[in-house]
């Protein structure tokens, strides 16, 4: 079966929030970005690259698009309609497994947010933590000035990276919106809380993780303290601890 491949110029809208949809897309080349709303909230929520798929919920649920998608660069997209989708799953069952994993990850993330809300924490990751914990947060340094703030959870582990649209992995510290160069890995590093200490361990990230300018050795945890400079790839941040 021959699929339709469309060329999209950088800045062009693939679809907008609220549009009716009966096709999904596979990124063959280039990059596209997911936006909550083109007009009111144009900040990218995720970036899809070669091999990523998106828009599948329109086929599965037959509902209007919940987000907008725009070409970040010139891109080639494979259009897959409902008929193509069924044929593709029949011939490539591993794709169905990937989608199930993606949806499962989304469900797990949603359940975690609901559980945190039930415990009295903000569902979106507020910096309110359990009594007895020191509150920690990362501040993005844009041109040396403070920018976005990323609170660290009070659990034993907080992941750092970029959204993985294939497996539906949502890092606790999601750098997608501020890492315009895509310098961080999707599974980049983890913060660990052990015996009252805050540790950072890198998960073999391509562009490295640095504390006060020193590159971490992958898989070897390093203790952190408030005020230290932490860099993930090309994303510069400062750790603050109350």
C-alpha positions as CSV (number, residue, x, y, z in Angstrom):
1,X,0.0,0.0,0.0
2,X,1.3,3.4,-1.0
3,X,0.9,6.2,1.6
4,X,0.6,9.8,0.8
5,X,3.6,12.0,1.6
6,X,3.1,15.7,2.0
7,X,5.8,18.4,2.0
8,X,5.2,21.1,4.7
9,X,7.1,24.4,4.8
10,X,8.6,25.7,8.1
11,X,5.9,27.7,9.9
12,X,3.0,26.1,8.2
13,X,0.1,24.7,10.2
14,X,-0.6,21.0,9.9
15,X,-3.8,21.3,11.8
16,X,-5.3,23.6,14.5
17,X,-7.0,22.9,17.8
18,X,-10.6,22.1,17.2
19,X,-10.2,20.9,13.6
20,X,-12.0,17.7,12.6
21,X,-9.5,15.0,11.9
22,X,-9.6,11.7,10.1
23,X,-5.9,11.2,9.5
24,X,-2.7,10.7,11.6
25,X,0.8,11.6,10.5
26,X,4.3,10.0,10.6
27,X,7.3,12.3,10.5
28,X,9.5,11.2,7.6
29,X,11.8,14.2,7.7
30,X,12.1,17.5,9.6
31,X,10.4,18.5,12.8
32,X,7.0,19.6,13.9
33,X,5.9,21.2,17.2
34,X,2.8,20.7,19.2
35,X,1.0,23.8,20.5
36,X,-1.9,24.1,22.9
37,X,-3.3,27.0,20.9
38,X,-1.9,28.9,17.9
39,X,-3.2,32.3,19.0
40,X,-3.6,32.2,22.8
41,X,-0.7,29.9,23.8
42,X,1.9,29.5,21.1
43,X,4.5,27.9,23.3
44,X,5.6,24.4,22.1
45,X,4.5,21.5,24.3
46,X,6.5,18.9,22.4
47,X,8.6,18.5,19.3
48,X,8.2,15.5,17.0
49,X,11.1,14.3,14.9
50,X,11.8,11.7,12.2
51,X,10.0,8.4,13.2
52,X,7.5,10.0,15.5
53,X,3.8,9.8,14.9
54,X,1.0,12.2,16.0
55,X,-2.7,12.8,15.5
56,X,-3.6,9.2,16.1
57,X,-6.4,10.1,18.6
58,X,-8.4,11.5,15.8
59,X,-8.6,8.1,14.3
60,X,-9.1,6.2,17.6
61,X,-11.7,8.5,19.2
62,X,-13.1,10.4,16.1
63,X,-13.0,13.7,18.1
64,X,-11.7,17.1,17.1
65,X,-8.0,17.9,17.5
66,X,-7.1,18.8,21.1
67,X,-3.9,20.6,20.1
68,X,-2.4,22.4,17.1
69,X,0.6,21.2,15.2
70,X,3.0,23.4,13.2
71,X,6.1,22.7,11.1
72,X,9.2,23.7,13.0
73,X,11.3,23.1,10.0
74,X,10.6,22.1,6.4
75,X,9.2,18.6,6.8
76,X,7.9,15.5,5.0
77,X,4.8,13.9,6.6
78,X,3.2,10.6,5.8
79,X,-0.6,10.9,5.9
80,X,-2.4,7.8,7.3
81,X,-6.2,7.6,7.2
82,X,-8.4,5.1,9.0
83,X,-8.1,2.5,6.3
84,X,-4.3,2.8,6.0
85,X,-4.1,2.7,9.8
86,X,-5.9,-0.7,10.0
87,X,-3.8,-2.1,7.2
88,X,-0.6,-0.8,8.8
89,X,-1.5,-2.4,12.2
90,X,-2.2,-5.7,10.4
91,X,1.2,-5.7,8.7
92,X,3.2,-4.1,11.5
93,X,1.7,-5.2,14.9
94,X,4.7,-3.7,16.7
95,X,3.3,-0.3,15.8
96,X,0.2,-1.2,17.8
97,X,2.4,-2.2,20.7
98,X,4.2,1.2,20.6
99,X,0.8,3.0,20.6
100,X,-0.4,1.0,23.6
101,X,2.8,1.8,25.5
102,X,2.3,5.5,24.6
103,X,-1.3,5.5,25.8
104,X,-0.3,3.5,28.9
105,X,2.3,6.1,29.8
106,X,-0.2,8.9,29.4
107,X,-2.6,7.1,31.7
108,X,0.1,6.5,34.3
109,X,1.1,10.2,34.2
110,X,-2.5,11.2,34.6
111,X,-3.0,8.9,37.6
112,X,0.1,10.3,39.2
113,X,-1.2,13.8,38.9
114,X,-4.6,12.8,40.4
115,X,-2.9,11.1,43.3
116,X,-0.7,14.2,43.9
117,X,-3.8,16.3,43.8
118,X,-5.6,14.0,46.3
119,X,-2.6,14.4,48.6
120,X,-3.0,18.1,48.4
121,X,-0.3,18.9,45.9
122,X,-0.8,20.8,42.8
123,X,-1.6,18.5,39.9
124,X,0.8,20.3,37.5
125,X,3.8,20.1,39.7
126,X,3.6,23.0,42.2
127,X,6.6,23.4,44.6
128,X,4.4,22.3,47.6
129,X,6.1,19.2,49.1
130,X,5.6,17.0,52.1
131,X,6.5,18.4,55.5
132,X,10.1,17.8,56.4
133,X,11.3,18.0,52.9
134,X,13.5,20.8,51.6
135,X,11.9,22.4,48.6
136,X,14.1,22.3,45.5
137,X,13.6,23.9,42.1
138,X,15.6,24.5,38.9
139,X,15.6,28.0,37.4
140,X,16.3,28.3,33.7
141,X,19.0,30.9,32.9
142,X,18.2,32.5,29.6
143,X,21.1,34.8,28.6
144,X,22.2,34.7,32.2
145,X,18.8,35.9,33.6
146,X,16.3,33.8,35.5
147,X,13.5,32.4,33.4
148,X,11.2,29.4,33.7
149,X,11.0,27.6,37.1
150,X,10.9,23.8,37.4
151,X,10.0,22.5,40.9
152,X,11.4,19.1,41.9
153,X,9.0,16.6,43.4
154,X,9.4,15.2,46.9
155,X,9.4,11.6,45.7
156,X,12.6,9.4,45.6
157,X,13.2,10.2,41.9
158,X,12.6,13.1,39.4
159,X,13.4,12.5,35.8
160,X,14.8,15.2,33.4
161,X,14.6,15.2,29.7
162,X,12.3,16.0,26.7
163,X,8.8,14.6,26.0
164,X,9.0,11.2,24.3
165,X,5.9,11.1,22.0
166,X,6.5,7.5,20.9
167,X,6.4,6.0,24.4
168,X,4.4,8.7,26.0
169,X,7.1,9.4,28.6
170,X,6.6,12.7,30.4
171,X,9.7,13.8,32.3
172,X,9.1,15.4,35.7
173,X,11.4,18.2,34.5
174,X,10.3,18.6,30.9
175,X,12.8,20.8,29.0
176,X,11.0,20.5,25.7
177,X,9.7,24.1,25.7
178,X,13.1,25.7,26.5
179,X,15.5,23.4,24.7
180,X,15.1,25.0,21.2
181,X,18.4,23.3,20.1
182,X,17.1,19.8,21.1
183,X,20.4,19.4,23.0
184,X,19.0,17.3,25.8
185,X,18.2,13.6,25.5
186,X,14.6,12.4,26.1
187,X,15.9,10.4,29.0
188,X,18.7,12.7,30.1
189,X,19.2,12.6,33.9
190,X,17.5,11.9,37.2
191,X,17.4,13.6,40.6
192,X,17.5,11.2,43.5
193,X,16.6,11.8,47.1
194,X,18.7,9.5,49.4
195,X,19.1,9.9,53.2
196,X,18.2,13.6,53.1
197,X,20.6,14.3,50.2
198,X,19.7,15.5,46.7
199,X,21.7,13.6,44.1
200,X,22.0,14.0,40.3
201,X,22.8,11.1,38.0
202,X,23.1,11.2,34.2
203,X,21.6,8.5,32.0
204,X,24.3,8.5,29.3
205,X,23.0,11.6,27.6
206,X,24.5,12.5,24.3
207,X,25.5,16.1,25.1
208,X,26.3,15.6,28.7
209,X,25.3,17.0,32.1
210,X,27.4,19.5,34.0
211,X,27.5,20.7,37.6
212,X,29.5,23.9,38.1
213,X,31.1,23.3,34.7
214,X,32.3,19.8,35.4
215,X,30.8,17.0,33.3
216,X,29.2,14.1,35.2
217,X,30.3,10.6,34.6
218,X,27.3,8.7,33.3
219,X,25.5,6.5,36.0
220,X,27.6,8.0,38.8
221,X,25.4,10.1,41.2
222,X,26.7,13.4,42.4
223,X,25.5,15.3,45.5
224,X,24.0,18.7,44.8
225,X,23.7,21.8,47.0
226,X,21.6,25.0,46.6
227,X,23.0,27.6,44.3
228,X,25.0,25.3,42.1
229,X,24.9,25.7,38.3
230,X,23.5,22.7,36.5
231,X,23.6,22.3,32.7
232,X,21.7,19.7,30.7
233,X,23.1,19.7,27.1
234,X,22.9,23.4,26.2
235,X,20.3,24.3,28.8
236,X,21.7,26.3,31.7
237,X,20.0,26.2,35.0
238,X,20.5,27.1,38.7
239,X,19.4,24.8,41.6
240,X,17.7,26.6,44.4
241,X,16.8,25.0,47.7
242,X,14.7,26.5,50.5
